[in-house]
């Protein structure tokens, strides 16, 4: 059963404690990465056989496999994918940054170019569930950014095939190449390249502890979006909230993973008890009951705060991945929310809207990293290059300042390189 605690009456370490994976995978992941670097495709096939139970002839999804998958997916679901993709494109298109030029002094021109990375790798989890929504959320921003090639990796089933819903989402999103590989080995392939998998410039996408550790280890060889931890939801709700709705939203994250975190912060002790009862009523109705049960028992909590202001302060301290604000006038509080991956406003905006259809991204910072990082966006797939141009006359106006600055740092070669161009 979920714990109920009164803020100020229990130690803060219990209020702000986080769910953390307990398995240490650092050495295992390092060995997998070494093996993929040395053996390439052969290592990927070996690990796919060992971990996924699939014997593969080829690692890439063929056009015939794609066509077969599209025939298996219901047209109604493809239409939903298209609607979701349209919403995601609409939202992320507003994130596009433009290059700029500054030319307001004679003989001086400066600017910045915004350039997409050449190749992006997108990891899509498999295993206990399939996530076509992740395909849309991670691929569409890359395409909007102008990335030339998007490579998707995802583990196959024991039959050696990818879930048809995943392939349908890949077709809708515009994935260029699909690799049948999961886990740390897929991240290694994207980071270093193999015979079938070109080296990526950026790797994005969530995954389990092995995927997260692999991303950590290859960072620097390749760029990554973030190191995602267990899924999180925090709901700030007042006493007028419907306890059945709040409980359902808490369970929407608890069913993700046994180490997922579902937290309610409320100013109503009565609502706290009602939500606790609703959780027990709704839990047995879930297909992933055992996962959600363990998540709620181990990591779930209900925090009773003095008022909504205190509740929001607690939310900011926790900095959750998803934050629901279940009050009548949510925009009155929006400016007070400083640390959250994505905010869902009002009583009719469940977090599931953001997972699938609304448009804002669902690849979000976890484990309190929303204090300093952002959701996945078009920005993740571009880099900036700056440039400078001075005429001889323009350099002459500032050369002595450059030389003085350089000499202050003891770099007389720098000083000379500026002054030599002003000599007759």
ZAMAR-326143 format. One record per residue (C-alpha): z, x, y; residue number from 1. Coordinates in Angstrom, 1 decimal, decimal comma. Each point is the difference from the previous one (the first is absolute). Layout:
<tidren z="Z" x="X" y="Y" seq="NUM"/>
...
This chain:
<tidren z="0,0" x="0,0" y="0,0" seq="1"/>
<tidren z="-0,8" x="1,2" y="3,5" seq="2"/>
<tidren z="2,9" x="1,5" y="2,0" seq="3"/>
<tidren z="1,2" x="-1,7" y="3,2" seq="4"/>
<tidren z="1,8" x="2,3" y="2,5" seq="5"/>
<tidren z="1,4" x="-0,6" y="3,5" seq="6"/>
<tidren z="-1,1" x="2,6" y="2,5" seq="7"/>
<tidren z="3,0" x="1,8" y="1,3" seq="8"/>
<tidren z="2,1" x="-0,7" y="-3,0" seq="9"/>
<tidren z="-1,8" x="2,3" y="-2,5" seq="10"/>
<tidren z="-0,9" x="3,6" y="0,6" seq="11"/>
<tidren z="-3,3" x="0,7" y="1,7" seq="12"/>
<tidren z="-1,1" x="2,2" y="-2,9" seq="13"/>
<tidren z="-0,2" x="-3,2" y="-2,1" seq="14"/>
<tidren z="-1,7" x="-2,0" y="2,8" seq="15"/>
<tidren z="-2,7" x="2,6" y="0,4" seq="16"/>
<tidren z="-0,3" x="1,4" y="-3,5" seq="17"/>
<tidren z="-3,5" x="0,2" y="-1,3" seq="18"/>
<tidren z="-1,6" x="-0,3" y="-3,4" seq="19"/>
<tidren z="-1,2" x="3,4" y="-1,2" seq="20"/>
<tidren z="-1,9" x="0,9" y="-3,1" seq="21"/>
<tidren z="2,2" x="2,0" y="-2,3" seq="22"/>
<tidren z="-2,6" x="1,7" y="-2,1" seq="23"/>
<tidren z="-0,9" x="3,6" y="0,8" seq="24"/>
<tidren z="-3,7" x="0,5" y="-0,4" seq="25"/>
<tidren z="-0,7" x="3,1" y="2,1" seq="26"/>
<tidren z="-0,6" x="2,4" y="-2,9" seq="27"/>
<tidren z="-2,0" x="-2,5" y="-2,0" seq="28"/>
<tidren z="-2,3" x="-0,7" y="2,9" seq="29"/>
<tidren z="-0,4" x="3,7" y="0,8" seq="30"/>
<tidren z="-1,2" x="0,6" y="-3,6" seq="31"/>
<tidren z="-2,4" x="-3,0" y="0,2" seq="32"/>
<tidren z="-1,5" x="1,3" y="3,2" seq="33"/>
<tidren z="-0,4" x="3,5" y="-1,4" seq="34"/>
<tidren z="-1,7" x="-1,4" y="-3,1" seq="35"/>
<tidren z="-2,5" x="-2,1" y="2,0" seq="36"/>
<tidren z="-0,8" x="3,0" y="2,2" seq="37"/>
<tidren z="-0,8" x="2,1" y="-3,0" seq="38"/>
<tidren z="-1,7" x="-2,5" y="-2,3" seq="39"/>
<tidren z="-1,4" x="-2,6" y="2,3" seq="40"/>
<tidren z="-1,5" x="-3,0" y="-1,7" seq="41"/>
<tidren z="1,3" x="1,0" y="-3,4" seq="42"/>
<tidren z="3,6" x="-0,2" y="1,3" seq="43"/>
<tidren z="-0,7" x="-3,4" y="1,6" seq="44"/>
<tidren z="-1,2" x="-1,3" y="-3,3" seq="45"/>
<tidren z="2,9" x="1,6" y="-1,9" seq="46"/>
<tidren z="2,6" x="-1,6" y="2,3" seq="47"/>
<tidren z="-1,8" x="-3,4" y="-0,1" seq="48"/>
<tidren z="0,1" x="0,0" y="-3,8" seq="49"/>
<tidren z="3,7" x="1,0" y="0,1" seq="50"/>
<tidren z="1,3" x="-2,2" y="2,7" seq="51"/>
<tidren z="-2,4" x="-3,0" y="0,0" seq="52"/>
<tidren z="-1,1" x="0,0" y="-3,6" seq="53"/>
<tidren z="-3,7" x="0,1" y="0,9" seq="54"/>
<tidren z="-2,6" x="2,3" y="-1,5" seq="55"/>
<tidren z="-2,6" x="0,5" y="2,7" seq="56"/>
<tidren z="-3,6" x="1,3" y="-0,4" seq="57"/>
<tidren z="-0,5" x="0,0" y="3,8" seq="58"/>
<tidren z="2,4" x="-0,1" y="2,9" seq="59"/>
<tidren z="-2,1" x="-2,0" y="2,4" seq="60"/>
<tidren z="-0,5" x="-3,7" y="0,1" seq="61"/>
<tidren z="-3,6" x="-0,8" y="-0,6" seq="62"/>
<tidren z="-2,1" x="-2,6" y="1,8" seq="63"/>
<tidren z="-0,2" x="-1,9" y="-3,4" seq="64"/>
<tidren z="3,8" x="-0,1" y="-0,1" seq="65"/>
<tidren z="0,1" x="-1,2" y="3,5" seq="66"/>
<tidren z="-2,5" x="-2,8" y="-0,7" seq="67"/>
<tidren z="2,0" x="-1,0" y="-3,1" seq="68"/>
<tidren z="3,2" x="-0,2" y="2,0" seq="69"/>
<tidren z="-1,6" x="-2,1" y="2,7" seq="70"/>
<tidren z="-1,1" x="-2,5" y="-2,7" seq="71"/>
<tidren z="3,5" x="-0,3" y="-1,2" seq="72"/>
<tidren z="1,7" x="-0,6" y="3,3" seq="73"/>
<tidren z="0,1" x="-3,6" y="1,2" seq="74"/>
<tidren z="-2,2" x="-0,7" y="3,0" seq="75"/>
<tidren z="2,9" x="-1,7" y="1,7" seq="76"/>
<tidren z="2,0" x="3,3" y="-0,1" seq="77"/>
<tidren z="-3,0" x="2,0" y="1,3" seq="78"/>
<tidren z="-0,2" x="-2,5" y="2,9" seq="79"/>
<tidren z="3,7" x="0,6" y="0,7" seq="80"/>
<tidren z="-0,6" x="3,8" y="-0,1" seq="81"/>
<tidren z="-2,8" x="-0,5" y="2,5" seq="82"/>
<tidren z="2,3" x="-2,0" y="2,3" seq="83"/>
<tidren z="2,8" x="2,5" y="-0,2" seq="84"/>
<tidren z="-2,5" x="2,9" y="0,6" seq="85"/>
<tidren z="-1,3" x="-1,8" y="3,1" seq="86"/>
<tidren z="3,6" x="-0,3" y="1,4" seq="87"/>
<tidren z="0,7" x="3,6" y="-0,8" seq="88"/>
<tidren z="-3,2" x="1,2" y="1,7" seq="89"/>
<tidren z="0,8" x="-2,2" y="3,1" seq="90"/>
<tidren z="3,4" x="1,5" y="0,4" seq="91"/>
<tidren z="-0,8" x="3,6" y="-0,7" seq="92"/>
<tidren z="-3,2" x="0,0" y="2,1" seq="93"/>
<tidren z="2,3" x="-0,2" y="3,0" seq="94"/>
<tidren z="1,6" x="3,4" y="-0,9" seq="95"/>
<tidren z="-3,2" x="2,0" y="0,4" seq="96"/>
<tidren z="0,5" x="2,8" y="2,5" seq="97"/>
<tidren z="-2,8" x="1,3" y="2,3" seq="98"/>
<tidren z="-0,9" x="3,5" y="0,9" seq="99"/>
<tidren z="0,5" x="0,9" y="3,7" seq="100"/>
<tidren z="-1,3" x="2,4" y="2,6" seq="101"/>
<tidren z="1,8" x="1,2" y="3,2" seq="102"/>
<tidren z="-2,3" x="1,3" y="2,7" seq="103"/>
<tidren z="1,8" x="-0,4" y="3,3" seq="104"/>
<tidren z="-0,1" x="3,6" y="1,3" seq="105"/>
<tidren z="-3,1" x="2,0" y="0,8" seq="106"/>
<tidren z="-1,0" x="2,3" y="-2,8" seq="107"/>
<tidren z="2,6" x="-1,3" y="-2,5" seq="108"/>
<tidren z="-0,6" x="-2,3" y="-2,9" seq="109"/>
<tidren z="2,6" x="-0,9" y="-2,7" seq="110"/>
<tidren z="0,0" x="-2,5" y="-2,8" seq="111"/>
<tidren z="1,1" x="-1,2" y="-3,3" seq="112"/>
<tidren z="-2,2" x="-1,1" y="-3,0" seq="113"/>
<tidren z="1,4" x="-2,4" y="-2,5" seq="114"/>
<tidren z="-1,6" x="0,9" y="-3,4" seq="115"/>
<tidren z="0,5" x="-1,8" y="-3,4" seq="116"/>
<tidren z="1,0" x="2,2" y="-3,0" seq="117"/>
<tidren z="-3,0" x="0,5" y="-2,3" seq="118"/>
<tidren z="1,6" x="-1,2" y="-3,2" seq="119"/>
<tidren z="3,1" x="-2,2" y="-0,6" seq="120"/>
<tidren z="1,8" x="-0,5" y="-3,3" seq="121"/>
<tidren z="1,7" x="-3,4" y="-0,6" seq="122"/>
<tidren z="2,5" x="-0,3" y="-2,8" seq="123"/>
<tidren z="0,5" x="-3,5" y="-1,4" seq="124"/>
<tidren z="3,0" x="-0,5" y="-2,3" seq="125"/>
<tidren z="-0,4" x="-1,5" y="-3,5" seq="126"/>
<tidren z="2,5" x="-0,3" y="-2,8" seq="127"/>
<tidren z="2,4" x="-2,9" y="0,3" seq="128"/>
<tidren z="-2,3" x="-1,9" y="2,5" seq="129"/>
<tidren z="-3,5" x="0,1" y="1,6" seq="130"/>
<tidren z="-0,3" x="0,2" y="3,7" seq="131"/>
<tidren z="-3,4" x="-1,0" y="1,4" seq="132"/>
<tidren z="1,7" x="-0,5" y="3,3" seq="133"/>
<tidren z="0,7" x="3,7" y="0,2" seq="134"/>
<tidren z="-3,8" x="0,7" y="-0,4" seq="135"/>
<tidren z="-0,8" x="-2,1" y="3,1" seq="136"/>
<tidren z="2,9" x="1,3" y="2,1" seq="137"/>
<tidren z="-0,7" x="3,6" y="-0,7" seq="138"/>
<tidren z="-3,8" x="0,1" y="-0,1" seq="139"/>
<tidren z="-1,0" x="-2,2" y="2,9" seq="140"/>
<tidren z="1,7" x="2,1" y="2,7" seq="141"/>
<tidren z="-1,7" x="3,1" y="-1,4" seq="142"/>
<tidren z="-3,4" x="-1,8" y="0,2" seq="143"/>
<tidren z="0,7" x="-1,2" y="3,6" seq="144"/>
<tidren z="0,9" x="3,6" y="0,9" seq="145"/>
<tidren z="-3,4" x="1,1" y="-1,2" seq="146"/>
<tidren z="1,0" x="2,0" y="-3,1" seq="147"/>
<tidren z="-3,2" x="1,0" y="-1,9" seq="148"/>
<tidren z="1,4" x="-0,2" y="-3,5" seq="149"/>
<tidren z="3,0" x="-2,0" y="-1,3" seq="150"/>
<tidren z="1,1" x="0,9" y="-3,6" seq="151"/>
<tidren z="2,4" x="-2,3" y="-1,7" seq="152"/>
<tidren z="2,1" x="1,0" y="-3,0" seq="153"/>
<tidren z="1,9" x="-2,4" y="-2,2" seq="154"/>
<tidren z="1,2" x="0,1" y="-3,6" seq="155"/>
<tidren z="-2,1" x="-1,8" y="-2,6" seq="156"/>
<tidren z="1,4" x="-2,3" y="-2,7" seq="157"/>
<tidren z="0,1" x="1,0" y="-3,7" seq="158"/>
<tidren z="-3,6" x="-1,2" y="-0,3" seq="159"/>
<tidren z="-1,1" x="2,6" y="2,5" seq="160"/>
<tidren z="-0,9" x="-2,6" y="2,6" seq="161"/>
<tidren z="1,3" x="-0,8" y="3,5" seq="162"/>
<tidren z="1,6" x="-3,4" y="0,7" seq="163"/>
<tidren z="-3,0" x="-2,2" y="1,2" seq="164"/>
<tidren z="2,0" x="-1,2" y="3,0" seq="165"/>
<tidren z="0,4" x="3,6" y="1,2" seq="166"/>
<tidren z="-3,8" x="0,6" y="-0,4" seq="167"/>
<tidren z="-0,8" x="-3,2" y="1,8" seq="168"/>
<tidren z="2,2" x="1,1" y="2,9" seq="169"/>
<tidren z="-1,7" x="3,4" y="0,0" seq="170"/>
<tidren z="-3,4" x="-1,6" y="0,2" seq="171"/>
<tidren z="1,1" x="-2,2" y="3,0" seq="172"/>
<tidren z="1,6" x="3,0" y="1,8" seq="173"/>
<tidren z="-2,9" x="2,3" y="-0,6" seq="174"/>
<tidren z="1,4" x="2,8" y="-2,2" seq="175"/>
<tidren z="-2,5" x="2,7" y="-0,7" seq="176"/>
<tidren z="1,4" x="1,5" y="-3,2" seq="177"/>
<tidren z="2,6" x="-1,3" y="-2,5" seq="178"/>
<tidren z="1,9" x="2,4" y="-2,3" seq="179"/>
<tidren z="1,8" x="-1,1" y="-3,1" seq="180"/>
<tidren z="3,2" x="2,0" y="0,5" seq="181"/>
<tidren z="3,5" x="-0,7" y="1,1" seq="182"/>
<tidren z="3,3" x="1,7" y="0,6" seq="183"/>
<tidren z="0,5" x="3,6" y="1,3" seq="184"/>
<tidren z="-3,2" x="1,1" y="-1,8" seq="185"/>
<tidren z="-2,1" x="-2,3" y="2,3" seq="186"/>
<tidren z="1,7" x="1,4" y="3,1" seq="187"/>
<tidren z="-0,7" x="3,6" y="-1,2" seq="188"/>
<tidren z="-3,6" x="-0,8" y="-0,6" seq="189"/>
<tidren z="-0,4" x="-1,4" y="3,5" seq="190"/>
<tidren z="1,8" x="3,0" y="1,5" seq="191"/>
<tidren z="-1,9" x="2,8" y="-1,9" seq="192"/>
<tidren z="-3,1" x="-1,7" y="-1,4" seq="193"/>
<tidren z="-1,4" x="0,0" y="-3,5" seq="194"/>
<tidren z="-3,4" x="-0,3" y="-1,5" seq="195"/>
<tidren z="-0,1" x="-3,8" y="0,6" seq="196"/>
<tidren z="2,4" x="-0,3" y="2,9" seq="197"/>
<tidren z="-0,9" x="1,6" y="3,4" seq="198"/>
<tidren z="2,8" x="1,5" y="2,0" seq="199"/>
<tidren z="1,3" x="-2,4" y="2,6" seq="200"/>
<tidren z="1,2" x="0,8" y="3,5" seq="201"/>
<tidren z="2,6" x="-2,8" y="0,1" seq="202"/>
<tidren z="1,8" x="-1,8" y="-2,8" seq="203"/>
<tidren z="1,6" x="-3,5" y="0,6" seq="204"/>
<tidren z="1,6" x="-2,7" y="-2,0" seq="205"/>
<tidren z="3,3" x="-0,8" y="-1,7" seq="206"/>
<tidren z="1,1" x="0,9" y="-3,5" seq="207"/>
<tidren z="3,0" x="0,7" y="-2,2" seq="208"/>
<tidren z="2,3" x="3,0" y="0,2" seq="209"/>
<tidren z="-2,5" x="2,3" y="-1,7" seq="210"/>
<tidren z="-2,7" x="-1,0" y="2,5" seq="211"/>
<tidren z="2,4" x="0,5" y="3,0" seq="212"/>
<tidren z="1,1" x="3,4" y="-1,3" seq="213"/>
<tidren z="-3,6" x="1,1" y="-0,5" seq="214"/>
<tidren z="-0,9" x="-1,0" y="3,5" seq="215"/>
<tidren z="2,9" x="2,0" y="1,3" seq="216"/>
<tidren z="-1,1" x="3,1" y="-2,0" seq="217"/>
<tidren z="-3,7" x="-0,1" y="1,1" seq="218"/>
<tidren z="0,7" x="-0,7" y="3,6" seq="219"/>
<tidren z="-1,4" x="2,9" y="2,0" seq="220"/>
<tidren z="-2,9" x="0,4" y="-2,4" seq="221"/>
<tidren z="-1,0" x="-3,5" y="1,0" seq="222"/>
<tidren z="1,4" x="-2,5" y="2,5" seq="223"/>
<tidren z="2,0" x="-3,0" y="-1,2" seq="224"/>
<tidren z="1,0" x="-3,3" y="1,6" seq="225"/>
<tidren z="3,7" x="-0,1" y="-1,0" seq="226"/>
<tidren z="2,3" x="0,5" y="-2,9" seq="227"/>
<tidren z="0,9" x="-3,6" y="-0,9" seq="228"/>
<tidren z="3,3" x="-1,0" y="-1,6" seq="229"/>
<tidren z="1,0" x="-3,2" y="-1,7" seq="230"/>
<tidren z="-1,0" x="-3,3" y="1,6" seq="231"/>
<tidren z="2,4" x="-1,5" y="2,6" seq="232"/>
<tidren z="0,5" x="-3,2" y="1,8" seq="233"/>
<tidren z="2,7" x="-0,8" y="2,6" seq="234"/>
<tidren z="0,4" x="-3,6" y="1,3" seq="235"/>
<tidren z="1,9" x="-0,8" y="3,2" seq="236"/>
<tidren z="0,8" x="-3,7" y="-0,2" seq="237"/>
<tidren z="2,2" x="-2,4" y="1,9" seq="238"/>
<tidren z="2,0" x="-2,8" y="-1,4" seq="239"/>
<tidren z="-2,8" x="-2,6" y="0,5" seq="240"/>
<tidren z="-2,2" x="1,9" y="-2,5" seq="241"/>
<tidren z="-1,0" x="-1,7" y="-3,3" seq="242"/>
<tidren z="1,9" x="1,9" y="-2,7" seq="243"/>
<tidren z="-2,8" x="-0,7" y="-2,6" seq="244"/>
<tidren z="-2,6" x="1,5" y="2,3" seq="245"/>
<tidren z="2,1" x="3,1" y="0,7" seq="246"/>
<tidren z="0,8" x="0,5" y="-3,7" seq="247"/>
<tidren z="-3,7" x="-0,3" y="-1,0" seq="248"/>
<tidren z="-0,9" x="2,6" y="2,6" seq="249"/>
<tidren z="2,7" x="2,4" y="-1,3" seq="250"/>
<tidren z="-1,3" x="-0,4" y="-3,5" seq="251"/>
<tidren z="-3,6" x="0,6" y="1,1" seq="252"/>
<tidren z="1,0" x="3,7" y="0,4" seq="253"/>
<tidren z="2,6" x="0,2" y="-2,8" seq="254"/>
<tidren z="-2,7" x="-0,8" y="-2,5" seq="255"/>
<tidren z="-2,0" x="3,1" y="1,0" seq="256"/>
<tidren z="2,3" x="2,5" y="-1,6" seq="257"/>
<tidren z="3,4" x="0,5" y="-1,5" seq="258"/>
<tidren z="0,8" x="2,4" y="2,8" seq="259"/>
<tidren z="-1,3" x="-2,4" y="2,7" seq="260"/>
<tidren z="2,4" x="-1,0" y="2,8" seq="261"/>
<tidren z="0,5" x="-3,6" y="1,3" seq="262"/>
<tidren z="2,5" x="-0,4" y="2,8" seq="263"/>
<tidren z="1,1" x="-3,0" y="2,1" seq="264"/>
<tidren z="1,8" x="0,4" y="3,3" seq="265"/>
<tidren z="1,4" x="-3,2" y="1,4" seq="266"/>
<tidren z="2,5" x="-1,3" y="2,5" seq="267"/>
<tidren z="0,9" x="-2,8" y="-2,4" seq="268"/>
<tidren z="2,5" x="0,4" y="-2,8" seq="269"/>
<tidren z="-1,1" x="-3,4" y="-1,3" seq="270"/>
<tidren z="-3,7" x="1,0" y="-0,2" seq="271"/>
<tidren z="1,1" x="3,1" y="-1,8" seq="272"/>
<tidren z="1,6" x="-2,0" y="-2,8" seq="273"/>
<tidren z="-2,9" x="-2,5" y="-0,1" seq="274"/>
<tidren z="-2,6" x="2,8" y="-0,4" seq="275"/>
<tidren z="2,1" x="1,7" y="-2,7" seq="276"/>
<tidren z="0,0" x="-3,3" y="-1,9" seq="277"/>
<tidren z="-3,8" x="-0,5" y="0,5" seq="278"/>
<tidren z="-0,7" x="3,5" y="-1,3" seq="279"/>
<tidren z="1,7" x="-0,9" y="-3,3" seq="280"/>
<tidren z="-2,0" x="-3,3" y="-0,1" seq="281"/>
<tidren z="-3,4" x="1,6" y="0,7" seq="282"/>
<tidren z="0,3" x="3,2" y="-2,0" seq="283"/>
<tidren z="-0,6" x="-1,5" y="-3,4" seq="284"/>
<tidren z="-3,2" x="-1,6" y="1,3" seq="285"/>
<tidren z="-1,7" x="3,4" y="0,6" seq="286"/>
<tidren z="-2,4" x="1,5" y="-2,6" seq="287"/>
<tidren z="1,5" x="3,4" y="1,0" seq="288"/>
<tidren z="3,5" x="-1,3" y="-0,4" seq="289"/>
<tidren z="1,5" x="3,1" y="-1,6" seq="290"/>
<tidren z="-1,3" x="2,3" y="2,7" seq="291"/>
<tidren z="1,1" x="-2,2" y="2,8" seq="292"/>
<tidren z="3,4" x="-0,6" y="-1,6" seq="293"/>
<tidren z="0,7" x="3,7" y="-0,1" seq="294"/>
<tidren z="-1,2" x="0,6" y="3,5" seq="295"/>
<tidren z="2,2" x="-2,8" y="1,4" seq="296"/>
<tidren z="3,1" x="1,2" y="-2,0" seq="297"/>
<tidren z="-0,4" x="3,7" y="0,8" seq="298"/>
<tidren z="-1,5" x="0,0" y="3,5" seq="299"/>
<tidren z="0,2" x="-3,4" y="1,5" seq="300"/>
<tidren z="2,6" x="-0,8" y="2,7" seq="301"/>
<tidren z="0,9" x="-2,7" y="2,5" seq="302"/>
<tidren z="1,6" x="1,3" y="3,1" seq="303"/>
<tidren z="1,9" x="-2,5" y="2,2" seq="304"/>
<tidren z="-0,1" x="1,1" y="3,7" seq="305"/>
<tidren z="1,9" x="-1,3" y="3,0" seq="306"/>
<tidren z="-3,1" x="-1,3" y="1,7" seq="307"/>
<tidren z="-3,8" x="0,5" y="0,1" seq="308"/>
<tidren z="0,3" x="2,9" y="2,4" seq="309"/>
<tidren z="2,1" x="1,8" y="-2,5" seq="310"/>
<tidren z="-2,3" x="-1,0" y="-2,8" seq="311"/>
<tidren z="-3,0" x="1,5" y="1,8" seq="312"/>
<tidren z="2,0" x="3,2" y="0,7" seq="313"/>
<tidren z="0,6" x="0,3" y="-3,8" seq="314"/>
<tidren z="-3,7" x="-0,6" y="-0,6" seq="315"/>
<tidren z="-1,0" x="2,8" y="2,4" seq="316"/>
<tidren z="2,4" x="2,4" y="-1,7" seq="317"/>
<tidren z="-1,4" x="-0,8" y="-3,4" seq="318"/>
<tidren z="-3,6" x="0,2" y="1,3" seq="319"/>
<tidren z="-1,5" x="-2,1" y="-2,9" seq="320"/>
<tidren z="-3,5" x="-0,1" y="-1,3" seq="321"/>
<tidren z="-0,3" x="-3,7" y="0,5" seq="322"/>
<tidren z="2,1" x="-2,0" y="2,5" seq="323"/>
<tidren z="0,1" x="-3,7" y="0,2" seq="324"/>
<tidren z="1,5" x="-1,6" y="3,1" seq="325"/>
<tidren z="0,9" x="-3,6" y="-1,1" seq="326"/>
<tidren z="1,1" x="-1,6" y="3,3" seq="327"/>
<tidren z="-1,4" x="-2,8" y="2,2" seq="328"/>
<tidren z="-1,1" x="2,3" y="2,9" seq="329"/>
<tidren z="-1,0" x="3,3" y="-1,7" seq="330"/>
<tidren z="-1,9" x="1,4" y="2,9" seq="331"/>
<tidren z="3,3" x="0,0" y="2,0" seq="332"/>
<tidren z="1,2" x="2,7" y="-2,4" seq="333"/>
<tidren z="-3,3" x="1,9" y="-0,6" seq="334"/>
<tidren z="0,6" x="2,6" y="2,7" seq="335"/>
<tidren z="3,4" x="0,8" y="-1,5" seq="336"/>
<tidren z="-1,6" x="1,0" y="-3,3" seq="337"/>
<tidren z="-0,6" x="3,7" y="0,2" seq="338"/>
<tidren z="-0,2" x="1,2" y="-3,5" seq="339"/>
<tidren z="-1,9" x="-1,9" y="-2,7" seq="340"/>
<tidren z="-3,3" x="0,5" y="-1,8" seq="341"/>
<tidren z="-1,3" x="-3,6" y="0,5" seq="342"/>
<tidren z="1,7" x="-3,0" y="1,6" seq="343"/>
<tidren z="-0,4" x="-3,6" y="-1,1" seq="344"/>
<tidren z="1,0" x="-2,4" y="2,7" seq="345"/>
<tidren z="1,4" x="-3,5" y="-0,4" seq="346"/>
<tidren z="0,9" x="-2,3" y="-2,9" seq="347"/>
<tidren z="-3,6" x="-0,5" y="-1,3" seq="348"/>
<tidren z="-1,1" x="3,6" y="-0,3" seq="349"/>
<tidren z="1,0" x="1,4" y="-3,5" seq="350"/>
<tidren z="-0,6" x="3,7" y="-0,6" seq="351"/>
<tidren z="-2,6" x="-1,0" y="-2,7" seq="352"/>
<tidren z="-2,4" x="-1,0" y="2,9" seq="353"/>
<tidren z="-0,1" x="3,6" y="1,0" seq="354"/>
<tidren z="-0,4" x="1,2" y="-3,6" seq="355"/>
<tidren z="-3,3" x="-1,9" y="-0,4" seq="356"/>
<tidren z="-1,6" x="-1,9" y="2,7" seq="357"/>
<tidren z="1,2" x="0,2" y="3,6" seq="358"/>
<tidren z="-1,7" x="3,3" y="1,0" seq="359"/>
<tidren z="2,6" x="2,6" y="1,0" seq="360"/>
<tidren z="0,4" x="2,8" y="-2,5" seq="361"/>
<tidren z="2,4" x="-0,2" y="-2,9" seq="362"/>
<tidren z="0,2" x="3,7" y="-0,7" seq="363"/>
<tidren z="3,2" x="0,7" y="1,9" seq="364"/>
<tidren z="2,7" x="2,6" y="0,6" seq="365"/>
<tidren z="3,0" x="-0,4" y="-2,3" seq="366"/>
<tidren z="3,5" x="1,6" y="-0,5" seq="367"/>
<tidren z="0,7" x="-0,1" y="3,8" seq="368"/>
<tidren z="-3,1" x="1,9" y="1,0" seq="369"/>
<tidren z="-1,0" x="-2,9" y="2,2" seq="370"/>
<tidren z="2,3" x="1,7" y="2,5" seq="371"/>
<tidren z="-2,8" x="2,6" y="0,6" seq="372"/>
<tidren z="-3,1" x="-1,1" y="-1,9" seq="373"/>
<tidren z="-2,5" x="-2,8" y="0,0" seq="374"/>
<tidren z="-2,0" x="-2,3" y="-2,3" seq="375"/>
<tidren z="-3,3" x="1,2" y="-1,4" seq="376"/>
<tidren z="-2,7" x="-0,4" y="2,6" seq="377"/>
<tidren z="-3,5" x="1,2" y="1,1" seq="378"/>
<tidren z="1,9" x="2,9" y="1,7" seq="379"/>
<tidren z="0,8" x="1,4" y="-3,5" seq="380"/>
<tidren z="-3,7" x="0,6" y="-0,7" seq="381"/>
<tidren z="-1,0" x="1,8" y="3,2" seq="382"/>
<tidren z="0,8" x="3,3" y="1,6" seq="383"/>
<tidren z="-0,4" x="1,2" y="3,5" seq="384"/>
<tidren z="-1,9" x="3,1" y="1,3" seq="385"/>
<tidren z="0,4" x="1,0" y="3,6" seq="386"/>
<tidren z="-2,5" x="2,0" y="2,1" seq="387"/>
<tidren z="0,0" x="1,8" y="3,3" seq="388"/>
<tidren z="-2,8" x="1,3" y="2,3" seq="389"/>
<tidren z="0,4" x="2,1" y="3,2" seq="390"/>
<tidren z="-2,7" x="1,4" y="2,2" seq="391"/>
<tidren z="0,5" x="3,6" y="1,3" seq="392"/>
<tidren z="1,0" x="-1,3" y="3,4" seq="393"/>
<tidren z="2,5" x="-2,4" y="-1,5" seq="394"/>
<tidren z="1,5" x="2,8" y="-2,1" seq="395"/>
<tidren z="0,3" x="2,1" y="3,0" seq="396"/>
<tidren z="2,3" x="-2,5" y="1,7" seq="397"/>
<tidren z="2,6" x="0,1" y="-2,8" seq="398"/>
<tidren z="-0,5" x="3,5" y="-1,7" seq="399"/>
<tidren z="2,9" x="1,6" y="1,9" seq="400"/>
<tidren z="2,3" x="-2,9" y="-1,1" seq="401"/>
<tidren z="-1,1" x="0,5" y="-3,6" seq="402"/>
<tidren z="0,5" x="3,7" y="0,2" seq="403"/>
<tidren z="3,5" x="-0,3" y="1,5" seq="404"/>
<tidren z="1,0" x="-2,5" y="-2,7" seq="405"/>
<tidren z="-1,3" x="2,3" y="-2,7" seq="406"/>
<tidren z="1,8" x="3,1" y="1,4" seq="407"/>
<tidren z="3,2" x="-2,0" y="0,1" seq="408"/>
<tidren z="-0,4" x="-0,4" y="-3,8" seq="409"/>
<tidren z="-0,9" x="3,7" y="-0,4" seq="410"/>
<tidren z="-3,5" x="-0,8" y="-1,0" seq="411"/>
<tidren z="-2,1" x="2,3" y="2,2" seq="412"/>
<tidren z="-3,1" x="-0,5" y="-2,2" seq="413"/>
<tidren z="0,1" x="-3,7" y="0,9" seq="414"/>
<tidren z="0,3" x="0,9" y="3,7" seq="415"/>
<tidren z="-2,9" x="2,4" y="-0,2" seq="416"/>
<tidren z="-2,3" x="-2,6" y="-1,7" seq="417"/>
<tidren z="0,4" x="-2,3" y="3,0" seq="418"/>
<tidren z="-0,2" x="2,7" y="2,8" seq="419"/>
<tidren z="-3,0" x="1,9" y="-1,5" seq="420"/>
<tidren z="-2,2" x="-3,0" y="0,7" seq="421"/>
<tidren z="0,8" x="0,1" y="3,7" seq="422"/>
<tidren z="-0,9" x="3,6" y="0,6" seq="423"/>
<tidren z="-3,2" x="0,8" y="1,9" seq="424"/>
